[in-house]
Amino acid sequence: MPNPPERSAVVGWGSISPLGNHPDEAWTRVLGGESGISTITEDWAEDLTVQIAGQVPASALDDLEPLLRRRSDRCAQLALLAARQAWAMAQPFIGGIDPGRIAVVLGTGIGGLSTMHDQHSQLTAGGPSRVNPLTVPMLIPDAAAGQVAIDLGAQGGVHTPVSACASSAEALMLAQMLLNDDRADLVLAGGSEAPVNRLGLVGFSAMRALSPGHSGPTQASRPYCRDRDGFVLSEGAGMLALMRSSDAPPAAAQGWLLACGSSSDAHHIVAPEPQGQQASQAIDDALRRAGISPDDLCAVQAHATGTSLGDLAEARALRRSLGRAADHLPVCAPKGQLGHLLGAAGAVESILALQALQHGVLPGTLNADPLDPEVDLAVTASGPVSLPDQPQRLLLKNAFGFGGHNISLVLAAPSVRNRPEQPG
C-alpha cells in the first residue's frame, strides 16, 4: 500500500484560454454555457479542411514585453501570462521563501510548434540565412518552463513533462512529489500549448482526430455525445502555485491536491485501450493514495475529448472504478466549451474544477445531448448541477494522452460557507 501523500495546498492560480484571459473570466463564461470555439479568420487557414479552433485573442499578449514576444514561442508566452497570474495571487502567502526552494514544473505536449513551422517555411523559401538564430531555444519543449523560471527567479529546479494531453496533469503529480520529498517549498506547476497553426491543424486533421465542425464551431466539440466526430484543437495555459498543506497559511488555500494516480496503457501510440482497464488503474491509484472511496466523491471532471474511442474508454474506466457511485455522481466534460488544449488541458481544467468545488456548482457539459447510450454515466448534459453543501468537497479529475499516459487527480476544496476569510 502506498503511503498517503501530504496534501498540497493550492495558493494561487492563473490561466489563459479560449474562454478568457483570467480564471475568473473563464469561470463566469463556463457557468454561462458559452463556447470558446470559433471560426479561424486568418488568411493562413483559408485552404484548410478544418477551419475552427479555440483561440486566445491576440490582445491577450499586449501586456507581454516586446522583447519576450520576439524571442519566445507563443507556447512560452501563454505560459508566462498564466504563471504571472498564479504568482501574483500567491504573493501574500509566500513571503520569505528562498528562491532556491521554488521549483517550476511546466508540461507541454508539443512545445514551440509555431516556431518550427515558421522557421521551416523561412528555410524553404529563403535558404539557411533566413532562419532565426533563436530557433532552437524557441521551439524546444522545455523553453516555456525555462522562461517562467527566469521570469520569476525560481532556482529550485525546472522540469518539463512531455506526456501529450496528460502533460500538465502529470506536472501537478510531479509537483506534489517534489513537495513531499522536500525538494521544494513552493512549486509553480501546470502546462502550456499553442498548436493552432497550419502544421498543428493539418497534422491532427490528417489523422482524422479533429471535428470538421459541420454544425458550426460552437457545436463542434461534443464530448460523450452520440453524434461526436472528433475533438477541437485549442490553445492556452494554466498554472497553479502549490505548497505543502502544513506550510501554507490557513487563509491561503484555494483548494487542495490530495493525491495523484498514474498508469500506462501499453496498447497503442494514439488509440486508448478500448475497455479503459489501465485508465481505471490510474483512477484506483488516485483514490487509494487519497485514502477515500468512490462514495466520498461529489463529482467527476472527465477528460472526454469528443472522440469515439476515447470517450467510451474513459466511460468504461469510470464505471469500473466507481461502481454504483457512478449511478449518481455528476460528470462534467469541460472540453465541450474549451476545446482540447492538449498539454495545457489538465491544468486549465483543474482550476475550473477547484472553482466548481468552491462555489458548489458543477458546470454543464456543452453539446453532450443526446448522450451516447453506451456512456453509462450521470453526465451534466442538461446544465449545471449543485454540489452537496459539506465542509470539504472532493472531485476526481482525469487526463489521458497519446502514448497511453493516464493521470487521475483527487482535488478538494472547502465550501464557500466553511472557507476562512482571506486577508485584505
ZIJOHU-V478139 format. One record per helix or strand of 3 or more residues. SS is the DSSP state (~ for helix, > for strand). FROM is the first residue (numbers start at 1). LEN is the number of residues. If there is no record, write none. Layout:
<<SS & FROM & LEN> <SS & FROM & LEN>>
This chain:
<<> & 8 & 10> <~ & 23 & 9> <> & 37 & 3> <~ & 43 & 3> <> & 52 & 3> <~ & 58 & 4> <~ & 66 & 6> <~ & 74 & 20> <~ & 99 & 3> <> & 102 & 6> <~ & 113 & 14> <~ & 128 & 3> <~ & 135 & 5> <~ & 143 & 10> <~ & 164 & 17> <> & 186 & 8> <~ & 198 & 9> <~ & 217 & 3> <> & 236 & 9> <> & 255 & 10> <~ & 277 & 14> <~ & 294 & 3> <> & 299 & 3> <~ & 308 & 20> <> & 330 & 3> <~ & 335 & 4> <~ & 342 & 18> <> & 392 & 10> <> & 405 & 10> <~ & 416 & 3>>
